[in-house]
Amino acid sequence: MLARKVSITCAVTGSIQASSMPPHLPITAEQTADAAIGAGEAGAAVVHLHARNPKDERPTRAPEAFSPFLKVIEAESNG
């Protein structure tokens, strides 16, 4: 019997970027970092993340919006 390899992924910021979504949806950079680190500790090999503008909480693709949580994730994870 061959062992199956499985990769667990997690989209901690959800598939729809709206602050009106469930209360556990990470909004701030700190919440996003905490959720991503928690997913990794729970066994996720990959996390899929979105960033939000800290002023209005709207989704943004601006590189500088990712930096606050990526720095924390990098510092506190083994990957």
N, C-alpha and C positions, 0 to 999 in steps of 0.2 A: 504494500500500500504506500503510495506516494503522499507526502505531506503537502497540503495546500498552503501557499503563502498568501497572506491577506494584509492589505494596507488599509488602515482606518483613517478616514478623513473627516474633518469637522468644519462646518461653516458657522462659526460662533456668532457672527454678526447677522445671520439670517439671509434669506434669499431676497427679501424685500426690505429696502432701506426706509423705514418710516418709524418715527418715535411713537406713533400711535399703536405700534405693534405690541406684542406681549411684553409685560413688565420686565422680563428677564433678558430682553434684547440689550446688549451692551451699547451704550451711547457715547460715553466719554472714552478718551484714550486709556485711562486707568482701568475702566471696566473691560475694555477690549483686550488689554494686555492680560488682565486677571483671567478672563474667559479662555484666552488662547493657551495660557500656561496651564490652566486647569484641564483643558482638553488634552494637552500633551501628557500631563501626569496621569490622566485616565486611559492613555493608550493610543491617542491619535498620532499618526506619523506625519500628517499634513494638516495644517489649518488654512482655511480660506477666509480672508479678512477684507472688510471694506472700511473706509475712513469716513469721518464726518467733520464738517466745518464746526469748530468749537463754539462759534458765535451763534449759529442758528440751527445746529444739529442736522443740517441737510447733507446728503451724501456728496462726497467730493472725490475727485481723482487726483487732486493736487498732491505732488510728492511730499511736500512739507507736512501734510496732514497725517501721513503714515509714520513719520519719524518718531513722534512721542511714544507710540506703543511698540514700534519695532525695536527701539533701543532697550526698552524694558524686557521684552520677550527674549531678545538676544542675550542680555545680561543674566537672566534668570533661568534659561533653558540650556540643554546640552547640545543644541543643534545649531 
